[in-house]
Amino acid sequence: MRRYYNLIFWVASVLLLSGVLRSVTKDYYSSLLLAIALLPGVIAAKLLIKEISKNDRRTAMLHSIYLAIITLLIEYLSIIFVQNYLFNFGLNKESEILFNPFFLWLIMICLLSLEKLIEIKYLPAERVEENRVIEFTSDRKKISIPVDSIIFIESRDYEVWVRCADGLSYRTKMNISHWEEVLDSRFIRVHRSYLVNKAHITKTDSSCVYAGGKTIEISRKYKERIQL
């Protein structure tokens, strides 16, 4: 199912979006082509947002602003190019909404959020690779360690620490949300600042988990999601 998910989702998204845009074009065929013309900006946002999540919070915020501007320009240029050189959409007076940046941003946010929600809720988790090794940058050095050796990931403001079973710690600027994406189901988020390897948890109670000799608080936000 996961193999065909992206194709099915984006075909369905185009059909849904064409229905939303029907009121600004001369016919359904035109609205379908207009929906396709809007895809480059959405796909660019999907690809670039993954790179943003690797940065620290301040840099990520700045890059998010750049991303919003870049994707908006892509959408504008795509609409204008197709309208002037490939196909006349027959846009009516209500089509001014297509050049409203908030409308285009809303479309992108809704589609990407819906895609992520479906992935989390309905698609089976990928099989865990027992001997998986992960690579990342720490203090400008390439680090490669077994995933199993990581006890927990700890976020401290603008830097993140990878705490390992051998007693070593690695500092990285890849934020904890991105770590949550690249690590597998062996890890569980218990706090906005902690991502813990379940295999290294030695004890749990209603408010804390114990891993690597450290007591880690379970925040209210994540308590209901935790199944140890």
C-alpha positions as CSV (number, residue, x, y, z in Angstrom):
1,M,0.0,0.0,0.0
2,R,2.8,2.4,0.9
3,R,4.4,1.8,-2.5
4,Y,1.4,3.3,-4.4
5,Y,0.4,5.8,-1.7
6,N,2.1,8.9,-3.2
7,L,0.6,8.3,-6.7
8,I,-2.9,7.7,-5.3
9,F,-2.7,10.7,-3.0
10,W,-1.6,13.2,-5.6
11,V,-4.1,12.0,-8.2
12,A,-6.9,12.3,-5.6
13,S,-5.5,15.8,-4.6
14,V,-5.6,17.0,-8.2
15,L,-9.2,15.9,-8.5
16,L,-10.2,17.5,-5.2
17,L,-8.4,20.7,-6.0
18,S,-10.0,20.9,-9.5
19,G,-13.4,20.8,-7.8
20,V,-12.4,23.7,-5.5
21,L,-11.1,25.7,-8.5
22,R,-14.1,25.0,-10.8
23,S,-15.8,28.3,-9.9
24,V,-12.8,30.3,-11.4
25,T,-12.6,28.6,-14.8
26,K,-14.8,28.1,-17.8
27,D,-15.2,24.4,-17.5
28,Y,-14.1,21.3,-15.4
29,Y,-11.3,20.4,-17.9
30,S,-9.8,23.9,-17.4
31,S,-10.0,23.6,-13.6
32,L,-8.3,20.1,-13.8
33,L,-5.4,21.6,-15.7
34,L,-5.2,24.5,-13.3
35,A,-5.0,22.1,-10.4
36,I,-2.1,20.3,-12.2
37,A,-0.4,23.7,-12.7
38,L,-0.4,24.3,-9.0
39,L,1.4,21.1,-8.2
40,P,5.0,22.3,-8.7
41,G,4.8,24.7,-5.8
42,V,3.2,22.1,-3.5
43,I,5.8,19.4,-4.4
44,A,8.7,22.0,-4.0
45,A,7.4,22.8,-0.6
46,K,7.2,19.1,0.3
47,L,10.8,18.4,-0.8
48,L,12.4,21.6,0.7
49,I,10.6,21.4,4.1
50,K,12.5,18.2,4.8
51,E,15.8,20.1,4.6
52,I,14.5,22.9,6.8
53,S,13.7,20.5,9.6
54,K,17.4,19.5,9.8
55,N,18.3,23.0,11.0
56,D,18.2,24.6,14.4
57,R,15.1,26.6,15.3
58,R,16.3,30.1,14.4
59,T,17.7,29.0,11.0
60,A,14.6,26.9,10.3
61,M,12.3,29.9,11.0
62,L,14.3,32.0,8.5
63,H,14.4,29.3,5.9
64,S,10.6,28.8,6.3
65,I,10.1,32.4,5.3
66,Y,12.3,31.9,2.2
67,L,10.3,28.7,1.4
68,A,7.0,30.5,1.6
69,I,8.2,33.2,-0.8
70,I,9.9,30.7,-3.2
71,T,6.9,28.4,-3.4
72,L,4.5,31.3,-3.9
73,L,6.6,32.6,-6.8
74,I,6.7,29.0,-8.3
75,E,2.8,29.0,-8.1
76,Y,2.5,32.4,-9.8
77,L,5.0,31.6,-12.6
78,S,3.3,28.2,-13.2
79,I,-0.1,29.7,-13.5
80,I,1.1,32.6,-15.8
81,F,3.2,30.3,-18.0
82,V,0.5,27.7,-18.6
83,Q,-2.2,30.4,-19.1
84,N,-0.1,32.4,-21.6
85,Y,1.7,29.7,-23.5
86,L,0.0,26.3,-23.1
87,F,-3.7,26.6,-22.3
88,N,-6.2,29.3,-21.7
89,F,-8.0,28.5,-18.4
90,G,-10.8,30.9,-19.2
91,L,-10.4,32.6,-15.9
92,N,-13.3,34.7,-14.7
93,K,-13.4,37.7,-12.4
94,E,-13.4,35.4,-9.3
95,S,-10.0,34.1,-10.4
96,E,-8.3,37.0,-8.5
97,I,-8.2,34.6,-5.5
98,L,-5.5,32.6,-7.4
99,F,-3.1,35.5,-6.8
100,N,-4.0,35.8,-3.1
101,P,-0.8,34.5,-1.4
102,F,-2.8,33.3,1.7
103,F,-5.1,31.2,-0.5
104,L,-2.2,29.5,-2.2
105,W,-0.4,28.9,1.1
106,L,-3.6,27.5,2.5
107,I,-3.8,25.0,-0.4
108,M,-0.2,23.9,0.2
109,I,-0.5,23.6,3.9
110,C,-3.8,21.6,3.7
111,L,-2.5,19.2,1.1
112,L,0.8,18.5,2.9
113,S,-0.8,18.2,6.3
114,L,-3.5,15.8,4.9
115,E,-0.7,13.7,3.3
116,K,1.2,13.5,6.6
117,L,-1.9,12.7,8.6
118,I,-2.9,9.8,6.4
119,E,0.6,8.4,6.5
120,I,0.6,8.5,10.3
121,K,-2.9,7.3,10.8
122,Y,-3.5,4.6,8.2
123,L,-0.2,3.4,6.6
124,P,1.6,0.5,8.3
125,A,4.9,1.4,9.9
126,E,8.0,0.5,8.0
127,R,9.8,-2.6,9.2
128,V,12.5,-1.9,11.7
129,E,16.1,-2.6,10.6
130,E,17.8,-4.3,13.6
131,N,21.4,-3.5,12.6
132,R,20.7,-0.1,11.1
133,V,23.4,2.5,11.2
134,I,22.7,6.2,11.1
135,E,25.0,9.0,9.8
136,F,24.9,12.7,10.9
137,T,27.2,15.6,11.4
138,S,28.6,16.6,14.8
139,D,30.9,19.6,15.2
140,R,31.6,19.5,11.5
141,K,32.6,15.8,11.6
142,K,30.7,12.9,9.9
143,I,29.5,10.5,12.6
144,S,28.2,6.9,11.9
145,I,26.8,4.9,14.8
146,P,24.4,2.0,15.3
147,V,20.8,3.1,16.0
148,D,20.6,0.6,18.8
149,S,23.5,2.4,20.6
150,I,21.5,5.6,21.0
151,I,19.9,5.9,24.5
152,F,18.0,9.1,23.8
153,I,18.0,12.4,21.9
154,E,18.0,15.5,24.0
155,S,17.1,19.0,22.7
156,R,18.7,22.0,24.4
157,D,17.6,25.2,22.8
158,Y,19.5,25.6,19.5
159,E,21.5,22.4,19.7
160,V,20.6,18.7,20.1
161,W,22.6,16.0,21.9
162,V,22.8,12.3,20.9
163,R,23.4,10.3,24.1
164,C,24.9,6.9,23.5
165,A,25.3,3.6,25.5
166,D,29.1,3.8,25.3
167,G,29.0,7.1,27.3
168,L,29.7,9.3,24.3
169,S,27.6,12.3,23.4
170,Y,27.4,14.0,20.0
171,R,26.3,17.6,19.5
172,T,24.3,18.3,16.3
173,K,22.1,21.0,15.0
174,M,19.6,18.6,13.4
175,N,16.5,19.4,15.4
176,I,14.6,16.8,17.5
177,S,11.6,16.7,15.2
178,H,13.8,15.6,12.3
179,W,15.4,13.0,14.5
180,E,11.9,11.7,15.2
181,E,11.3,11.3,11.5
182,V,14.6,9.6,10.6
183,L,14.6,7.2,13.5
184,D,12.2,4.2,13.6
185,S,9.5,2.8,15.9
186,R,12.1,1.8,18.5
187,F,12.1,5.5,19.6
188,I,9.3,7.3,21.4
189,R,8.8,11.0,22.0
190,V,8.1,11.5,25.7
191,H,8.7,15.3,25.9
192,R,9.3,18.2,23.5
193,S,13.0,17.9,24.5
194,Y,13.4,14.1,24.6
195,L,13.2,11.2,22.2
196,V,14.0,7.9,23.9
197,N,15.0,4.5,22.7
198,K,12.5,2.1,24.2
199,A,15.1,-0.7,24.5
200,H,17.1,1.4,26.9
201,I,14.2,2.3,29.2
202,T,14.8,0.5,32.5
203,K,11.8,1.7,34.5
204,T,8.7,3.8,34.0
205,D,6.0,5.4,36.1
206,S,3.1,7.7,35.5
207,S,5.3,10.8,35.1
208,C,8.8,9.6,34.2
209,V,10.9,7.1,32.3
210,Y,14.4,6.1,33.3
211,A,17.0,5.5,30.6
212,G,20.8,5.6,30.7
213,G,20.8,6.5,34.4
214,K,18.7,9.6,33.7
215,T,15.2,10.4,34.9
216,I,13.2,11.9,32.0
217,E,9.9,13.6,32.6
218,I,6.9,12.6,30.5
219,S,5.1,15.7,29.4
220,R,1.3,16.0,29.4
221,K,1.2,16.4,25.6
222,Y,2.9,13.0,24.9
223,K,1.5,11.0,27.9
224,E,-1.6,9.8,26.0
225,R,0.5,8.6,23.0
226,I,3.0,6.6,24.9
227,Q,2.6,2.8,24.8
228,L,5.6,1.1,26.4
